[in-house]
Amino acid sequence: MKRPETIGPTVAIEPAAVRPRLHRIVEVDALRGFALCGIFLANVLVMSGNDGLSGGSAGPTASGLDQVVHWLVMALVQTKFYLLFSFLFGYSFTLQMDAAERDGAPFAPRMLRRLLGLFVLGALHAVLLYPGDILTTYALLGLILLAARAVDPARMWRAALRVYGVVAGLYLLLGAAVALVDTGEGDEGLAASAASAASAAELTTAYRGGPADVVRANMDAWSDILVGLLMMGGMVVAAFLAGFVAGRRRLLAGIGTPERTARLRRVCLWGLAVGLPGGVLMAAGTVGPLGARWEIPAFILDMLTAPALSAAYASGLLLWFTTPRGARLAARLAPAGRMALTNYLAQSVVMALVFTGYGAALYGRVGAVAVLGGTLLFYGVQLAASAWLMSRHRLGPVERLLRAVTLWGRPAPRG
């Protein structure tokens, strides 16, 4: 029997033929738990009605501290964490392939059922709780990974770069078109501002209304969500492909080796150098002090540089995980990452109960500081609850349901 191959400080991988199942990679679960927190911070500003503080106009109820906190979230969080989550989706796709091979089961039917389950969950999530759902997007775009799974990793990486290049070119064309249009002066600018204010007031009324009003408002937002999918879908696909390549090459394993440590440091430094200026401009254009006409160009530049900052976050955390304190942090984050789907949906349930007519109807009534403070507090509760559940079970509740759909009649794992 071959000896296990050590690939990291906490994980040992044995040949598939001699082990009952793959060990989980703690660092991957920890990164997913970290991304889960970032997605929560971004989503809660939208769900609470604070995301409308744009173009340097924070409204009469926003304090200076609220604006500062909102500015920081836009600079450091918005658009970065869904890309990190997308990368990890692509990485986990390879783990699903390994699991099917280990079980001697055809992979395509399994993954199609899994993607269908994600799509159904996402559609219900978008209608009932939060229209900015990512599960339906992942389910649809995951078909691209399924179709391309046999492609050589080197070719897959080149495809990821090409997708990014095409999307970047389209973004730049859009930015050039916007620059030629006067968006902030004259009657047209005033009319656009009035229409935006009317739409915001209508949305506020709906979210403070009854459950039927909430569902109707969520469904009305689908057209905007479709535009967002068209805008960001290319970046998601590029992140999927990059994560798939990382999974095939096991780049998140063996992170303590000198070669990979040096590579992670380079990625972290270059990512910060490229990504931070884009995030700062994004915040300046959406929150202030730049005017409204800078909002779209700033968003476009941020989208082009966001992958760099996402990579910096991931590489920086992976480096930290190799230290004693970082290893303890990874151990705290990993259980939440193992049941990320359950936690993601639980976050939306809580947001809906607090901010919409399902419960307290506080939409637009609470400042960014209080909202984000409550968010971090609840995420701490999720970390504790996840650790408790994962010490007793292999899967979270929603993960167990999705596993049953994926296996479709095969026995689910115990625990």
Disulfide bonds with the S-S distance in Angstrom:
none
